[in-house]
Amino acid sequence: MNALAVEGVWKFYGDYPALRDIRLEAPAGACLALIGRNGAGKTTLLRTVAGFSRPGRGKVLIFGKEPRETEARRQIGFIGHGISVYDELSALENLTLFGRLYGLPDPRARALEWLERTGLERVRDGLVREFSRGMRQRLAVARAFLHEPSVLLLDEPFTALVDRAIAVLQTLLRQALAAGKTVIMSTHQLREALELSSHVALLVRGKVAYHGPCTPEMVADPGLVYATYGEG
Amino acid sequence: MAQTITTIKPKEPATQADHRRYSFFRMALVVMLKDLRAELRTKEAINGSFGFAVVILLLFSFAFDPDVDTNKALSGGLLWLVFAFAGTLILNRSFARELPNDCLDALIAAPVSGAALFLGKALANYVLLLAVELVSLPVFGIFYNVHWTHQLSALLLVLALGTWALTVIGTVFSALTVNIKLREVMLPMLTYPILAPALMAAMQLTMPLIAGNAIAPEMMRWLKLLIGFDVMYTAISLFLVETVLVG
């Protein structure tokens, strides 16, 4: 069974079709890089896959289940443009909160474990509003990985990250892939993304222009996909 | 020294349906406690709401002579206008609190039903609204020279029912308007017309109670209306909120 199956998905903003008949698949353990220029529909597609909005037509399946089903949501970890943690709560309170929402057996212990893995254990009781940007980003990464999701959805994960957060995220992504998790990421950082990816999908104006394996030629020349399948 | 380690195991839910129900209310509780904790750290909504309530009560007291009996009788109705206006400030923050850092995405992504999320937020709003109302009541008593404690239990019942009506409608429209730029304007415009029957009932019931009279048998229809409104809109909101949040 595919970890992700996108079957003929259309998404409209008013009359404008932001996604047009998208068909994608990602087997379990794959790393799929969604690439495309600004406005191509990468974020809309990821948000639809994450279940934040329903497709106008077609369907999305995560391990055979629709994204709004509780079982599917347990398997999804999402990092979007925002850090998705509360400024008014401490790092430990934030992670414990999400641990409870995901029904983890011992949310506090899991929160402490992830604070340690992301190097935030010394500031665990500090309010997030007092954190530096890098610390906030690492907490966001911990929040997304906390419930050990089978499918990680990352919307431009390396953009605006500080170096330490990039290193933490890259390490965690490699570990996740080695453990058989599936990663779907939209990105403009082609080199970093293609080095991790097993599959590539190029979106052009809401349509899939290329979907297939990530070849060594693509890794060697990240602009190759755009040059071959894009609009120049 | 030998130590005895005692592990407290949570009670096993009897059936899957029991488990779902248990999980639903537990999730609502988690969301409620999160909202209350966040609000108590910043006090943004509660301070604004209480300050606003006191200012309106003060300004209205200039317009009405507290020594005239008719005005005293009307002051119960006035009280609900103040609660509705001041309450909007709390309700506006309910989902708007989730916007910085895109926290709403994380909540929607979590395996929590929209209904549990809504119930948790509504309960947090309810606690905050009741707190503002209970602190405003003595201020109201002083400004309007009324002894509002004569029918205290009945007054608290009406307060509880009327506030739940305000909370349910306000919370669901707070979710609906969260991504609208003019949500501060839109929320009261959407909330008050739908809330009108409940506000009317709460006002009708509060006026005699403030004057020290018990709820007369002919007033029971207002009480039934208020209870019916609460039950109906709670059910509708719980049913619709998933669509409101995800579309």
Interface residues (C-beta under 8 A of the other chain):
Chain A: A50 G51 F52 S53 R54 R68 T70 E71 R73 R74 I76 F78 G80 H81 G82 I83 S84 V85 Y86 D87 E88 L89 E93 L97 F98 R100 L101 Y102 G103 L127 R143
Chain B: S23 M27 V30 V31 K34 R37 A38 R41 T42 P100 N101 D102 C103 D105 A106 L107 I108 A109 A110 P111 V112 S113 E242 V246 G247
